[in-house]
């Protein structure tokens, strides 16, 4: 068949580079390997390399570990090119392969390629989230970091208060209070942005309202569920 999968591509993702290994159906030993930059120029270089190997990208299945923001740009690129790809947690691949990972990036990419080939019948294609969902996730992560920082400052305030028994900490205490008040306001501003974003996307809004209809589920929990 024209769209039959013949090649399984294992990709080890890091912040700056990608290690790419190509596993040919029936020849899963010692896959071809190349290291490229983790950016669009690198992705295009990868496709050119495939051509030099007579590998058809449209008849390949790309498999990589999910590494958050570091794998997002590649996933977006593959989705735009309509190339099949799957992202798995590193722990899932380790458990399925029964090997100790982490010797080096080249070995890891080859392990991922073999994993894709061996479990080819159970691979499920990953779908890129909408821009709204990606933005929502980023806003929720930012809110979480602000709330965490506010909690840290409150803990600092307690420590400074104890120090105040033997030293003048008036300036420090006022500074911490000012920062806490700023962060409280920042949380409210982020929540306003979250509400506006949800309201602009009908599908997201519908799912959000369904989540909010559950007793005890507030705005942030519902947004996280969406």
C-alpha positions in Angstrom: 0.0 0.0 0.0 1.2 3.6 -0.7 0.7 4.7 2.9 2.0 1.5 4.5 4.5 2.2 7.3 7.9 0.9 6.4 10.2 3.0 8.7 10.1 3.7 12.4 11.9 6.8 13.6 13.1 7.0 17.2 13.9 10.5 18.5 15.7 11.4 21.7 14.8 15.0 22.6 16.9 17.5 24.5 16.7 21.3 24.7 19.2 22.0 21.9 19.5 18.8 19.9 17.6 15.7 18.6 19.1 12.3 18.1 17.3 10.6 15.3 17.5 6.8 14.5 15.7 5.1 11.6 14.5 1.5 12.0 13.6 -0.3 8.8 10.9 -2.9 9.0 12.5 -6.3 9.5 15.9 -4.8 10.1 15.6 -3.3 13.6 19.3 -3.9 14.5 21.7 -0.9 14.4 19.4 1.8 13.0 20.9 4.6 11.1 21.6 7.6 13.3 22.0 11.4 13.0 22.1 14.3 15.4 20.3 17.5 14.4 19.4 20.9 16.0 16.1 21.1 17.9 14.6 23.8 15.7 12.9 24.1 12.3 16.2 24.2 10.4 17.1 20.9 12.1 13.8 19.3 11.3 14.3 20.2 7.6 17.8 18.8 7.7 16.2 15.5 9.1 13.9 15.3 6.1 16.8 15.8 3.7 18.7 13.1 5.5 15.8 10.7 5.0 15.9 11.4 1.3 19.6 10.5 1.2 18.6 7.2 2.9 15.7 6.7 0.5 13.4 6.9 3.5 9.9 8.1 2.8 8.7 10.4 5.6 5.0 9.8 4.6 5.6 6.1 5.1 7.4 6.5 8.5 6.1 6.6 12.1 7.9 9.0 14.4 8.2 8.1 18.0 9.7 10.3 20.8 9.6 10.8 24.5 7.3 13.6 25.8 9.6 16.2 27.2 7.2 19.1 27.5 8.3 22.3 25.8 11.4 20.7 24.2 9.3 18.3 22.1 6.4 20.7 21.4 8.1 22.4 18.4 8.9 19.1 16.7 5.4 17.8 17.3 4.0 21.0 15.7 6.3 20.6 12.7 5.3 16.9 12.2 1.6 17.7 12.5 1.8 20.5 9.9 3.5 18.1 7.6 0.8 15.5 8.3 3.4 12.9 9.4 2.4 10.3 11.9 4.0 10.6 15.3 3.6 9.4 18.9 4.8 10.8 22.2 5.3 8.5 25.2 6.6 9.1 28.7 10.2 8.0 29.2 9.0 5.6 32.0 6.6 3.8 29.6 9.3 3.1 27.1 11.7 1.9 29.8 9.1 -0.5 31.2 8.1 -1.8 27.8 11.7 -2.4 26.6 13.0 -3.7 29.9 16.3 -2.0 29.5 18.2 0.6 31.5 18.1 3.9 29.6 20.5 6.8 29.7 23.8 5.5 28.4 23.9 8.2 25.7 21.4 10.0 23.4 22.3 8.0 20.4 21.6 4.7 22.2 18.4 6.1 23.6 17.1 7.1 20.1 17.9 3.6 18.8 16.0 2.1 21.8 13.0 4.3 20.9 13.2 3.3 17.3 13.2 -0.4 18.2 10.3 0.3 20.7 8.3 1.8 17.8 9.0 -1.1 15.6 8.3 -3.9 18.2 5.0 -2.2 19.3 4.0 -0.9 15.9 0.6 -2.6 16.1 -0.3 -0.6 19.3 1.0 2.8 18.4 -1.6 5.6 18.6 -1.0 8.8 16.7 -0.6 11.9 18.9 -2.7 14.9 18.0 -1.5 18.5 18.5 -3.6 20.4 21.0 -5.3 23.6 19.7 -3.6 26.9 20.1 -6.3 27.8 22.8 -5.4 24.7 24.8 -1.7 25.3 24.6 -2.2 28.9 25.7 -4.5 27.8 28.5 -1.9 25.3 29.7 0.8 28.0 29.7 -1.4 30.4 31.7 -2.2 27.7 34.2 1.5 26.9 34.6 2.3 30.5 35.1 -0.5 30.9 37.7 0.9 27.9 39.5 4.4 29.4 39.6 3.0 32.7 41.0 1.0 30.9 43.7 4.1 28.8 44.6 6.2 32.0 44.9 3.6 33.7 47.1 3.7 30.7 49.4 7.5 30.8 49.6 7.4 34.5 50.5 4.9 33.8 53.3 7.3 31.2 54.7 10.1 33.8 54.4 7.9 36.3 56.4 7.6 33.8 59.3 11.4 33.3 59.4 12.0 37.1 59.2 9.5 37.6 62.0 11.5 35.4 64.3 14.7 37.2 63.3 12.9 40.4 64.3 13.2 39.4 67.9 16.9 40.2 67.8 17.3 42.5 64.8 15.5 45.4 63.0 13.7 43.7 60.0 11.2 46.5 59.3 12.5 47.2 55.8 12.6 43.5 54.8 9.1 42.8 56.2 7.6 45.7 54.3 9.4 44.5 51.1 8.0 41.0 51.5 4.5 42.3 52.1 4.7 44.5 49.0 5.8 41.5 46.8 3.0 39.3 48.3 0.4 41.9 47.4 1.8 42.2 43.9 1.6 38.4 43.5 -2.0 38.3 44.8 -2.9 40.9 42.1 -1.0 38.9 39.5 -3.0 35.8 40.3 -6.2 37.7 39.7 -4.9 39.1 36.4 -3.9 35.7 35.2 -7.4 34.3 36.1 -9.0 37.1 34.0 -6.9 36.1 31.0 -7.9 32.5 31.5 -11.6 33.4 31.6 -11.2 35.5 28.5 -9.4 32.7 26.6 -12.0 30.1 27.5 -14.8 32.4 26.5 -13.3 32.8 23.0 -13.4 29.1 22.1 -16.8 27.4 21.9 -15.6 23.8 22.3 -13.3 24.7 25.2 -16.0 26.8 26.8 -18.5 23.9 26.5 -16.1 21.4 28.2 -15.2 24.0 30.8 -18.8 24.6 31.7 -19.4 20.8 31.9 -16.5 20.5 34.4 -17.8 23.5 36.4 -21.2 21.9 36.7 -19.7 19.2 39.0 -20.2 20.2 42.7 -17.0 21.5 44.3 -15.1 22.1 41.0 -13.9 25.7 40.7 -12.4 27.7 37.9 -8.8 26.5 38.1 -9.7 22.8 38.5 -12.2 23.0 35.6 -9.6 24.7 33.4 -7.0 22.1 34.3 -9.5 19.3 33.4 -10.1 20.9 30.0 
